[in-house]
Amino acid sequence: MSFKVRQAVARSFIAFLCAVAMLAAVPAQAAKYAGFVIDANTGETLYSDQADEYRYPASLTKMMTLYMIFEALQAGRIKKDTRITFSPHAAAQPPTKLGVRAGGSITVETAIYSLVTKSANDAAAAVAEHLGGTESGFARMMTRKAHSLGMKHTTFRNASGLPNSAQKTTARDMATLGLALREHFPQYYSYFSTRSYTFGKRRMGNHNKLLGRVKGVDGIKTGYIRAAGFNLVASVKRDGRSIVAVVMGGKTGRSRDAHMADLIQRTLPKASRRDSGPLVAKRVISPSNAVAVAAANLPRRDIPTPATRPQIADDAAASIQTAYAPQPDARPALQAIAAGTEDAQGSVDPVQTASTDMKGWVVQVASTPTKQDALSVLERTSETAGPILANASPFTVVFEKDGTTFHRARYSGFETKTAAWDACSALKKKKIACYAVEQ
């Protein structure tokens, strides 16, 4: 083989190696861009690019985790000084994290600061378990909340935004969540403008670098995983104008921030100074639910399992004792809240119910004024109860007394009285009032 031929072969081989190296450096799935800007005064779309295409939220997920915390604070289910204990699952979350060991605890307010600034994954998981029993159960609560806010294309699978192929959202949905945080919790929204927070001897700086650098930016949240790229939701208020902007799929944090700053500069002057009122409606609890009124006068202690099967003569009284009993801790109260019906492609695990009675031993957890209330109680009970009701089937029964219709929320599938009573006893340890009855 001549020298020139050997040179040509060598050059070809080197070129081949370079090509292989370049291909190896390319991610299996490159992050895709999406952007959206909405006038927070009028709801007018000021910019949209792939805004309704599915994207991974990454740590933008923690915006919903914070929404759930603020909602619990507002409802009085937790306080800022409530202690949140870290389970082994929470403590084992990968960085970024606070590094609290299993069995350790932090206050709710520390959790808020850690989510806003450091975007701590372990704190997110601990909050999820505190409010939802399990992180997966809390994720289902997050998803239902998202859908109730109009975020129909969002599915949550965890509280942190760590990689999960089923956890998806859109730029438009994230803008809706940003608006909801501003409108629904003005008393807590200022947390998002926190520049830094000290935890122990460590200073946690906010990942949102636009704070203090772009005039009018007052929050909200950044996010990054490899599949998502660099995400950012920003809230801006300046000279009477107000917008919420979303950038997803940035190649770097710096390029994402630069693009966001450019979007703000281009769209804010187009925003209106005339505020037309809230853009994201809260669910109004009807008088028939009467949660807030009834809860104020209810006992906060657990009810022991009766020695004999109770005979409930008045389902109206039973409904107050079961459906609306408040929780002494931060576990989700079994309030009758609306739960939207998902379509065939929905990702929320629906509660299967039946309109007719079922024979054998059953456990009743509520008697409510409407069927929708009963369905909601069943769904919330299933989340809170975990494996206790894993083999039970939820259903509703219509009952009329003195001209008033009630809807009993029950679980079937208990072969013996002992099995039903044992399940009820376990439920009561989780502060879920109930009673077992043979049909």
N, C-alpha and C positions, 0 to 999 in steps of 0.2 A: 504493500500500500504506500503510495507516494505521500510526501510531506503535505502537499496541498489537500489531498483527500483526507488525511488524518486531521488537518485543521478544520475542514468542513464538518467532519463527523463530531469533533469536539465542540464546535460552535453550536451544532444542532442539539447535542446533548445538554449543553449549558442552557440553551433556550428552553428545552423541555423541562429542566429542573426549575427554572425561573417561573414557567407557567404553572407547574404543579404547586410551587410555593405560593403563588398569587391566588390560586384557587383555594388552597387550604386556609388562606387568610380571610376569605369571604365567608360570612356567617351563612348557616344553612338557610335562614330566612331573614332577609334584610328588613329592618324596620320601615314601615310605610308612613308617609306624611299625612296629616290631616290638620285642618285649622278651622276655627270658627270664632266669630266675634258678634256679640249681641248687645244692643243698646239696653242697658239695665233700667232705663226710665220708660221705654216704650215697648220693648220686645222686638224691635225691628232688627233684622239680620243685616249686619254691616260688612261681613266678610264670611265666605263659606267655600271651603275646598275639601272635598271628600269628607264632609262633616257627618254624614250618616253611614259611613263605612266602618265596619268593626275594627277596633284597635284594642290593644292590651292597655289597661289603665296604669299598670305598675303601681307606684305609691300614691297616685291620685286616688286609689282605693281608700286611703286613710281619710279622705274628705268625708266619705260616708261613715266610717268608723267614728269620726268626730261628730258627725250629725247625730248619730245614735247616742253618743255620750251627752251632747247638749240636750237632746230630747229627754233623756233620763234625768238630767239635772233639773230641767224645767218642770218635769212632772213630780219631782221630789223623791224619786226612787233611789237616787244617790246624792251625795253632797261632795263638795270639792275636797273635803278631808277624808272621805271614805277610802279605806285601804283596799288596794287591789293586790291580791296574792298571785305570785308567779308559779304556775304548775311546771312540772318537768317539760311538758310540751312547749309552753311559752318560753321557758328559759333556754330551750334548745334551738330557738329560731336563729337563722344565720344573720350576720350583720347586714345593714347597720342595726345596732342594738344598744340597749343600756348596759347589759351584762349583769342583770340581777339574777342571783342564783335561785334555784327552785326552793320554794318556801319563803323567800323574801317578798317584800311588798313595797309598794309606793302609793302615794295618794292619787286620787282622780286628777287633781290639778297638775301634778307632776307628769302623769300620763299624757295629759293634753299638751303640755309644753314639749314633751319628748316626741310626740307625733308631729307637731307643727314644725319643730326645728330640726331635730336629728332624724326624724322619720323612723323611729325605733320599731323594728319588727317584733321584738319580744314584748314590748309594751302593748302593741296592737293585739297580739294573741292573748295576752293576759286580760285586756279589756273585753275581748270577745267572749272569753270563758266566764268572766264575771257577769256580763249582761245576758249572755245567751246559753250558758251551761257548757256548750262546746263551741269550738271555732266554726265548725261546719254548720251547726245550728244558727249561730250568729250570722253567718254568711247568707243563709236563707232569709233571715230577718232583714238583712241589708238589701237583698234583692227585692223583696216585697216592698220595702220602703222606697226603693228606687222607682219601682213601677208605679207606686201610688203618687210619686212626684211627677210622673210623666216620662220617666227615663225607661222607655219600653224596650230599648235595645241593650240594656245593661244586665249583666249577670255577675254576681260575686261568688267566689268560692273560698275566699279567706279574707281576713281583716287587714292584711298588710299590703297586698299587691305583689307578693312573691310569685314567681312563675307558676301559672296554671293555665293550660290551653283552653279551658272552658270559661275562664274569667275574662269577659270582654265588655267593651263599651263603645261609645262613639264620642266624637268631639262635641256634638250638640248636647248629648246627655250630660257630659261633664260640665258644660256651661250651665245647664239647668241646675245641677247640683250646687255649683258656685253661687247662683242666684238664690237658691233655697237657703243656703247657709247664711247669706247676708240678710235675707228678708225674714226668716223665721227665728233667728237667734241673734238679734242685734246686741243683746247683753253679753254674748260670748264671742262675737265675731272678732273683737279686737285681739284675741289670742293669735290670729293669723298674721298680725303685723309685728309679732315678737322677733326682734333681730337676733337675740341670743338668750340662752338660759343656762344657769349653772346647776349641774347635778353632782353632788359631792364636791370633788375638786376639779371636775371637768366642765369646761365651757362648751355648750352645744350651740353652734352657729346655725342660723336658718339657711337652708339650701336655696331659698328663693333670693337670688342675687339682685333682683330688680328692686327689692325693698331699699329705699334710700338712694337709689341711683336713677330711677325713672319717676319723675314727678307724678304724684297722684296714686301710685301703686300702693295698696294697703293689704295685700295677701295674694294668692291663697296657698298653692301647693305645687311642689315639683314631684317628678317620679322618673325612675329609670329601671328597666331591665333590658337585657340584650334584645329580646324579641320586640319590645315596645319602642326602643330608642329613648330619647330624652323628651319627657313630657312636661308641660307647665300649664296651669290654670292661673290666670292673673286677674285681679279685680282692680279697677282704676276709677277714681273719682277726682274730677278736676273741673273747676269753674262751672259747677252746676251740671256738668255732663258726667255720665257714668256708664261704664262698659264692663263686661266680663269676656275675656279672651282666652282661647284655648289653642295650644300648639302641641301636636303629638308627632312622634317619630323623628325628632331632631337627631342629627348625626353626632353632635357633641353638645355639652351643656352650654358652651359659649355661643355656638351658632344658633342654638334654640333661643337663648336669651336675646341675641341680636335680632333675630326674626320677630320675636315678640315685641321688642321695643319698636321695631319698624311698623308692625301691625297697629300698635297703640298710636303711634304718630300719625298713621294714615287714616285710621278709623275714628279716633276720638273727636276730631273736629266735625265729623258728620253726625255725631250723636246729639240727641235733643236735650235741651235744658228743662223741658216740661215733663214732670214725673206723672205718669198715668196710673200709678199705684202698683201693688204687688203683682208679680208675673207668675209666681209659682204658688198655687193655692194650697192652703193647709186643709186637711180633712176636718170637717166640723162634726163633732160628736153630738148626735141627736139626743133629745131629752129621753128617748126610750132606752138609750144605753145607760144614762145616769151614772156613769162611772165616777166622775169627780164628786158628785153630791153624795152618792152612797158610800164611797170609800172613806170619807171623812169621819163617819160614825161607826165604822166597823171595828171589831176587836182585832188586834194584831197578833194574838197568840194562836198557836196551832190548835186544831180541834182533835181530841183523841179518838181513836177508833172505838165505836160503841161495842158493848158486850153483846148486844143483840142487834139484828138488822133494824135500822130506824124506819119508822113509818112517817113519811113526809106528807102531811095533810095539805100543806099549802105550798104549791110550787113557786109562788111569788116570793115567799120567804126563803125557799131553797135557792132561788136565783141570786138573791143578795148574798147568801152565805157562800155560794160557790163561785159564780162567774166573776164577782167583783171584789173578792177578798183581797186586800192590799198585801204587799210583801214587806216584811220587816228588813229584808236585805235588798241587794241590788239585782236579784234575779227578775226576769221580766214578769210583770204582773199579768194575771190572766184576765186582761181587759178585753171586752168585745170590740175589737177594732176591725175595720173593713179589710178584706183580703181579696184582691182582684182575681178573677178567673183567668188562668193562662191559656193561650192557644196551644195548638198541637205541637208547636215548636218551642214552647216556653220551657224555661229551665228550673222553675220553682217546683219542688216536689209537692203536688197537691194532696190534700187530705181527702181520702175517698170516703164518701158518706152514703147512707141509704135513707130513704124516706119512710121505710116501714120498720116495725119493731123486729128485734132478733131475740130468739129464745135462749134460755139458760141464764147463767149468772153474768151480770154486767156491772160496770162501774160508771156511775154518773158523776160528772164534774161541773155541770151547770144546768140551769133552766132559764132561758132567756126570752125576751119579748119577740125576737125575730129569728128566722132560720139562719140568716147571715151572721147574726151575733153568735149563734151556737156553733156554726162552722168555724168562725174565727177563734172561739175558745178552744175547740178541738185541735186546731192547728197549732195554737200557741202551747197548749198542754203537751202535745206530741213532741214539740221542740224541747220543752223544759224537762219532760219526764225521761227522755232518752231511752235506755234499754228496758225500763219498767213496762212500757206499753209496746215493745217491739213486735210482739206476737198478737196484739189486740187490734181490733178493727173499729175505727170511729164511725158513729152514725148518729142521726138525729131522730127524735120521735115527737110528734105533735100531741099536745095534751091540752084539753080545755077544762076550765073550772070556773063556775059562776060566770059564764059568758066571756071569760078571758082566755086567750090562746097563749100557750107557752111552747117552747121548743127545747126539749131535753137534749143535752149533749152527753153522749154515752160511749162506752167502749165495750165491745163484746169479745168473746173468744176465751172466756174463763170456764173451764170444765167443771170446777167445783167451787163451793162456797169459800173454802180455804184459799184457793188461788185468787179469787176476787178480793177477799179481805186482805190478803197479803199485799196485793198490788195497791189497794187503797192506803194501807199503812205506809208503804214506801212513798206514795204520792204525797202524803201528809208530811213526811220528813222533808219534802221539797216545798212545803208551804202551799200545797195544792189541796184545797178542801174537796172532799168527795164522800160518796157512800156506795156500798155494794148492795145489789138487790137482785132477786131471782124473778124472772119474767115467765 
